């Protein structure tokens, strides 16, 4: 059935997989990189700036994809990535390390990502049908999780001592993905025929989101989602830095077959792989279990388990506790993600669904932005303090989500079950 998908879909899944495999060996550990090269406070500020740039670029990139076409924006973005990755190679060569240049190149990557991703998502919709879309997204979901898992495993073991080699691999992979995008992908949207100078500004973008912003219930629900996602993004920020600084390297036996030296970076990669494996292996089972069950209470239970797992990871250095915490948060993730998505679909205005879904995508970017604050705040209040912050975010997530769902309190939508 995969071969029956449009060639653009297959090529995009291939390029995304290849890029994420190498990228996941490097970018999840950049908080550690900047903390080591500069300090925790500056690292947090730099990563916040990086996320803000990608947030703005994503807004503008999506808008431009409707003006000039999907492929053109994707090719521009891939060229920018190629340039940025070459710059990162030069900034981290055996001749010396230039963290400021590395950061500037990361900004270029963020702008490129903001150009590529919205155009690619629009292209996938352009060339898919209602019948193939579900299968397309399922395949893409598995490919993303598999690529991230592979990247984290390799990166956790080689990032500290072989960053230069990993960056070279990323640069070479970028050449391949640029070629595949420029040569193999077909344009699916010709863009606006009557582009004016004014249309390139930000005013039309702001106007298109005015209706969404005025929907207070939706905004409350979105803030609740931001609170929960802010917890998750502590993993590659505060938790990553804490484990690198606090976890005492130790030798462990894997199934009595292999003895490895485990440090904070390697431990983080193992914990992330554990989470990814649980999600991949049990998503179908969890979906069947959730069927015909009430959504709201399950979503809140998922929030609690998810947040508690990360709260434990915020302070514990005990291997058994950390791996158990990942099981707890993974179960919470399996529960809250589908229930929240179902409730989200019930509260949006169907006549402006695209705008609502686009705005909901900001949850991830703002969650990342808030998550990077953990490096700065965590450096002041410590692990126990950050665990309390996680609990506070759980409560905020529940409170704001409940406020967002008030208008459906007497509607059958709330009592509906996951289809």
N, C-alpha and C positions, 0 to 999 in steps of 0.2 A: 504493500500500500504506500510505502514511503516513495517508491519510484513514480507513483501516480501523481504526486504533488508537483506543482509548477516548479520548473528548474530554479527560478529565483528563490523559492522557499528553501530548496535543498542546499543551494549555494550559501544562502545566508546562515543556515544552521551550521554548515561546515566552517565558514569564516568566524562565526561567533564562538564555536567550540575551540578552534585553534587559538584565537586571541585570548580567550579566557583561561585556557590551560597554562599558557606562559604568564599572562598577567596575574593569575592567582598565586604564582610563585613569588611575586614581588610586591604588589600593591597592598595586600592585607598587612604587610609588615612595615609599611612606611612610617607609621606612628613610632615604632621602635627606632627606625633609621634616624628620623629627625630629633627624637629625644636623645639619642646617643651622640649625634653630630652637634646638636645645639643644646637644648634643654627641654623639659616637659612643657613648660608654659608656652614657649615659642612654637614648639611642635603642634600644640593644640590650636594656636592662632593660625598657623600656616595651613593646617588641614581644614579649618573652618573657612578660610578664604578660598581654598581649593573647591570645597563643596558649593560655596556660594556662587563661584564662577560657573561651575557645571550646571547649577540650578538655573541661572540666567541664560546660559548658552542653550540649555534644553528648551526653554520657552521660545527663544528666538529661532532656534534650529527647526523646531516643529512648524513654526509659522513660515519660514523660508521654504520648507519642503513642499508646501502648498503653492508657493509662488514660482519656484524655478524647477521643481521636479525632485523626485526621490533619489535617483541615481547620482545626479550632479552633487547633491549635498553629501551623499555617502562617499563619493570619490574625493571630494574636497576634504572631508574628515579623515579619510585614510591617508591622504598625503600629509596632513598635519600630524597625524600619529607617527608616520615614518620619520618626519623631521624631528619630532620630540624625542622619540626613542633613540635616535642617533645622538642627540644632545645629551641624553642621560648616560649613554655609553661613554661619551667623552668626559662627563662630569664625575664618573666613578671608575676611571681607569687605574691601572697599577701606578701611573705617574702621580696620582693624587685624587683627592675627593673634594668636590665643590658642591656643598649642599644647597647653596643659593641657586646655582644653575639647575640643579636637579629639581628644585621647587618650581622654577620658571617653566621648565619642560613639562612638569606635571600639570601646570595651569594650561599649557597648550593641549595636552592630552584631554583635559577636562572639557575644553572648548570643542575639541574634535568629537568627543563622545556625545556632547550636547547636539552636535550637528548630525552625527551618524544614527544614533538610536531612534529619535523620532521619525526620521525618514525611513529607516529600516522597518519600524513597526507599521508605518503607513503602507509601505510597499507590500508587506505580508498580507495586510487586509485587502489591498488592491487585487492581488493575484489569487486569493483564496475564496472559497465559497462557504456558505453556511454549513454545508455537509462536511467539508474538509477541515474547517477551522479548528474544531475541537481536537482532532487528531494532530494537526499541525502544532498547536500550542502544547499538547502533551509531549510530543517528540522534542520540542524545543526546551520544555521544562526539564526533561530527563538529561538532555545534552548539557544544559547549563549546570545542573547539579553534579553531573559526572565530571565535567571539565574543571569545576571549582575544586572538587574533591582531589582529583589527580594533581592539580596545581598546588594545593595546600600541602599534600603529602611531600612532594618534591621540594617545594619552597621551604617547608619547615626544616628539612634536613640540609639544604644547600644554600639558603639565603645568606646566612651570616658570613660564610667563608667564600662564597662563589657568586656574589652579586654581579660582578662584572660579566661573568660568563652567562648568567641568566639574562642580563640586559642585551647581550649580543644575540642570544636566542630570540628574545622579544623583537629585536630589530629585524632579524632575518625572517621571522614569522610575519612581521608587518609587511615586508616586501611581497610575500605570497598572498596575503589577504588583500592588499591593494590591487595586485594583478587580477585576482579572482573577481573582485568587485568591479573593476574597470572594464574587464574583457568579457566576463561570463554573465554578469547580471544585465538584464534588459530594463530599459526605462518603462515605468508603468503609469507615469503621470506627467503630462507635458507642462504643467504649471499654468499660472494665470497668463492670459494673452494680453492683458492690458495693465501691465505693471507701471505704477507711477512711483515717483521718488518718495511720496508720502507713505506709500504702502510698506516701505521698508522700516518705518519707525516703530516705536513701541506703543504708540497710542492705539492703533487698531487691536493689538494684543490685549491691552488693558480693557478696552471696550468689550471684547468678546467674553471676558470673565466677570463682568459686572453683575450679571444675573446670578451667577453661582455664588459670588461673595455675599449677595444680599440674602441668600438662603441660610438663615442663622442656624437652623437645625443641622443642616449639612456641615456647616463650619464647626459646630460643637463636636459632631461625630468625627470630623477630620482631625481636630485637636486631640481627641481621645486616641486616634490611631497614631498620631505623632508621639504621644506619651509612651505608647507601647513599643514602637519602633526605636525610640531613643534608648530604650533598655538594650535592645539587641545590638545596636551599634557600639555599645561599650566593649564588645568582644575584641574588635580590632583596634580599639583605642585604649581606654584605661586598663582593661583586663590584660591586653597584650603587653603593655608596658609594665604592669605590676608583676606578671609572671616572669618576665625577663629579668626584673630587678630582684624579686623576692624568692622565686623558686630555686631551691638548691639543686644543682645538677646531680642526677643519680643514675645508677645503672639498673635496668630492668630486663627481665627475661620475657620475651614474647613467645608464649605457648611452649616454653622450655626448649625452643629451637634457636632463638637468636637473642643475643645480649646486645643492648644498645645503650648508649649514653644519652639520657634524656635531659634537655635543658628547657628553659621557659618557652623558647620559640617552637621547638619540636613538640612540646606538650600542647601548646595552643593549636598547632596543626592537627594533632591527634584528636583533640576535643572537637574541633570543627568538622573533621572527617566523621567522627562518631555521630554528630548531629545530622550531617548530610546523609549518611547511610540510613539512619532511622527514618528520616523523612522519605527517602527514596523507597525503602522497603515496606513502609507501613501506611503510605498515603491511601492506597486503595482500600485497605482493611479499615482504616479510620473513617473513610467516606461512607462505607457500608454501615459502620456502627452508628454514625451520626444520623443516618437516614431515619426520618419520622420522629426525631427528637426535638424538643424546644430549643430555639436558637439562642435567645438572649442569655439564659442562665449558663448554657454551655460556653458561650463566648467569654463570659466573666470568669468562669472556672479556668478556661484556657489562659486568660490574662494572668490569673493568680499563679498558676503552675509555671508559666513562662517566666514571669518576673522573679519568682522564688528561686528558680534554677540559676538565673543570672546573679541574684543576690548572693548565693553561696559562692559562685565563681568570683565574686568581687573581693572576697577576703580569704578564702581557703587555699592552702597549699598542699592539702592532703589529696593524694591521687585518687583514692576511693571516693572521697567526697566530691571531687571535681567531676569524675566520670558519672557518678550518680546524679549530680546536678544537671549534666547534659541530658540524661534520660528524662528527668523531670521537665526541663524546659522544652525538650523535643515533643513530649506528650502534649504540653500546653500549646505548642505551635500547631500540631496536628489538629487540635480541637478548635483553636480560635481563628485560624486563617480561613477555613471554609465558612464558618458561621458568620464571621464579620463580612466576608464578601457577599453572602446571601442577604444580610441585613442592609448592606450598602446599596445593593440593587433595588431594595424596596423603598429607600428614602429619596432616591434621585428623581428628578423630573425627566420623564421618558422623552419629552420633546427636545431636551438639551443634554441627552445622555453623553455625547462625546465630550462636551465641555466639562461636565461633572467628572467623568473618568479621567480626563487630563489633569484636572485640579487635584483629584485624589492621588495622582501619581506624585504630587509634590510631598506627600506624606513621607516618602522614602528620602527625598533630598533634605527636607527639613529635619527629619529624624537623624540623618547622618550629621547634619550641622550641630544639632543639640548633643548628639553622641560624642562629638569631638571635644565638647566642653568637659567631658569626663576626665580627659588628660589633665586639664588645668585644675578643676575642682578636686579630682581624686588626689592630686599631689598635695592638696591642703588638708583634706579631711580623712584620707586613708581608706583602707578597704572596708572597714566596718561602716564608716560614714557613707561610702558609695553603696553598700548593701541597703542602708536605710533610704538612700535616694531611689534605688530600684523599687522598694516597697511603696515609696511616695508616688512614683510614676504609675504603679499598678492602680493605686487609688484614683489618681487623676484620670487614667485611662477609663476606668469604670464610670466615674462621675460624669465626665464629658460625653462618653458614649451614651450614657443614659439620658443626658440632656438632649442629645441629638435624636434619640428615638422617641421622645415624648409625643411628637405629633402622630406617631403610629401606635400610641398606647391603646387606642380603642379601635385599631384597624385590624383586619384579619391578616394583614401582612406580618404582624409580629407573631401571630400564632401559627403561621405557616411553618413548614418543615423543609429541610434541605431536600431539594429534588435530586 
